[in-house]
């Protein structure tokens, strides 16, 4: 494992360290709310735009498509610059895209809506990577998995906010105006985050620029690729439940869209605790080992998907869904810390970007595949079969992968 250069004492600027994590958490809260908001109003989107389930699900995932396309070059760029300066610009880009969403949805233009969601996704990706990089450099290596897991727990909180709030906002002002509402909030929090980051003395990983040789080492590292596969599968599980459970519950039990959105909001909401707990377990209990948490997450998700398939009452289903939200999200913060532990310190940003691209890829592909499966079979419960397949594949990958962290007792 690579040790950072200590540029200050842990107590130096401790109040601003807390402020940095808090503002970054709130920034990702509104980013997540913007991203997921179409999922909780899919029937309205499909009805007004005259599109199929698969196309509607693709609209949810368009920002991830943008992240997948730009991820690697952006990661390389962020390893060469002071990432703090990119935050307001990226937030402005997301606001422009969300405003375009409003216009496109109001005009009934699906192609324009796709384009504006892609534009917003570029800003979203930069904000995501920057928040992770800042969290990693704000604390010592022995606490980085915890810090990273804490700051990105704002994202599932944003999913919960989007699932819960979007149908209610749409009922008052119409669903097209949901998008810019979250875009404005992102811009406001980006300014607060920018100010906080500038007041923190951080632990820097490396002062050397990344070279082509280092980059080739990252790409050829089989351990990095194992983490990327785990990330694709983990996020696929996460988004299958997030994007399709509101529609499944509404159709299966005959409840309103707002009610089903409220139930499903619990699934990402538990990530507020589950993600930091996963990081804490790995850092403090397991001696910085990552694989046990990954394994627990995939095995638990597989078992719970089977249980949801056989659930006959809405309360039992929701209870299992909440538990699934915990186990699926235990590993999510660790993905970004684990991948950095396999690379040279000057490639940390690139490694995070690669993992993020893998996550966005899974987030985009899985809901679309799920939508196609539902459309082809005509059976909503096929979602759980798909989830079981993802969980089994994830468990097998973890079984074969190397350990990126290490126990202090064994170091």
C-alpha positions, 0 to 999 in steps of 0.5 A: 500500500502506498503511503501519502505525504503528510502535509499537516496534522490530523487536528489541523483544520478539523472543523473544516474537514468536517465541513468539507465532508458535509458539503460534499455529502449535500452536493452528492445528495442533490446530484443523486436526486437529479439522476434518479428522479425519472425513475419514480415518475416513469408512468408519467414519462411513458404516458406523456412522451409515448415511449416504452419501458426500456426507453424510459429506463434508458432516460434514467441512465443517460447521465451514466452513459455520458460518464462512461464515454468521458470517464477515462480522459476526465480521470487523467485530466483530474490527476493533473489539475487542482480538482477543486477548481472544476467543481463550480464549472461542473455544477453549472454544466449540470444545471444547463443540462437539467434546464434543457431537460425541462424544455425538452420534456415540455416540448415532448422531444425525446431526442432533446431530453436524451441529449440534455441528460447526457450533458448533465451527466458530464457535470455529474461525473466530475462532481462525483470523482472530485468528492471521492478524491477530496475524501481520500486526501482529507484523512489518513490511509487507515480511515480513507475507506470510512471517509470515502464511504461517508461522503458518497452516502450522500448519493443514496440519500439523493436517490431517496430524495428523488424517489420520495420527492419527485412524484410530489413535486411533479403533482404540483408543478408538472414533472418536467420542472422536477429536473431544474429544481435539483439542478439549482440545488447542485449549483448552490452546494457546489459553491459551498463545497468549493469554499470548504475544500480551500480551507482544508490541509490535506494528505496528498497521495503524490506530487508527481504527474502520471506518466504513460508508463504508469497509465499502462500499468493501471490498464494492464493490472488484472486486480484493477480489472477484478475491482471493475467487474465487481463494481459493474455487478454491484451497481447493476444490482443497485440500479435494478432495484432502484429503477424498477421496484416502484413500477413493480410494487405499483403493478403487483399490489395496486398502490399509487405511484407516490406510495410505491415511490415512498416504499422504494425510497427506503432502499437507497436511504439505508445507504446513508448508514450502510455505506459508512458501516461498510467502510468502517467494518473494512477499516476498523474491524477487518484490518483494512481488508475489503474482500469480506465486505464484497462477499457479504454484499453479493451473497446477501443480495442473492438470498434476499432477491430470492426472498423478494420473489416469493413475497406475497404481501407488500409489507414483507416485500418492503422489509426485505427490500430495505434489508437488501438496500443495506447489504447491496450498499455495504460495498459501494464505498469500498470499490473506490478505495480498493481500486486505488490500492492497486495502483501507483499514487499518482494514478489515484484519480484515474483509478477512481474514474475507471471504477466510476465508469464501471459503476455508471456502465452497470447503472446504465445497462442493468435497468435497460436489460431489466426493461427488455426482460419485462417487455419480452416476458411480460412478467415483472418478477423476472427482475428477481431472476436477473438480480440473482444472476448478478449476485451469483456472478459478483460472488464468484468474482470476489472469490477469485479476486486478490485482496487490495487492503491489508491487516496491520497485524500482518503488514 
